[in-house]
Amino acid sequence: MFQYDVKSTAIAAAQTDAAVFAGAARIKGMVVSVPSAGGTLTLKNGSGGTTAFSFVAPAAAGAVNISIPGDGIRCGDGIYATTPANMTVTVFYG
């Protein structure tokens, strides 16, 4: 079993490849603030890298809590987020 500190980073709306954490880490979960228009949140392994996680939010305003099972999703090249207009996310990683 892995033991590590869980940290968080908030990412503003309308960002492209914004750094959540620039080093190797595992995505543990997130809280997404969904705008009334919905949209797609993408977390990548590395800036401009491959998609590690994608969430298509419905067109209904609200907040969504997402937990990643097990040890999380490993991003060896850092975690980078792309958010649509009016959508924010706080990513938990370790």
C-alpha positions, 0 to 999 in steps of 0.5 A: 500500500502506498503512503503519501501526502495528498495535496491539492491545486485549484485551476481557474476556468478557461485554462489550457495545460495549466500545471496542477503539479509539474512532477510525477504524481497520482490523481486521487480525486477532484471537485469540479464546478460545472457551469450551466453550459457544461463542458469537458475537463481534461487532465493530461500526463505532461504539458501537451501530453496524453490524456490521463482523465477526461470528464464530460459534464452535463449542461447543468450547473453545480459541483461534482466530486470525483474520487479515483479508486485504488492508488489513483491515476499515475502521471509520470510527467506531471498533471496538467489541466484544461478547463472550458469557460466558466468551469473550475477544478480542484485536483487532489494528488499525491 
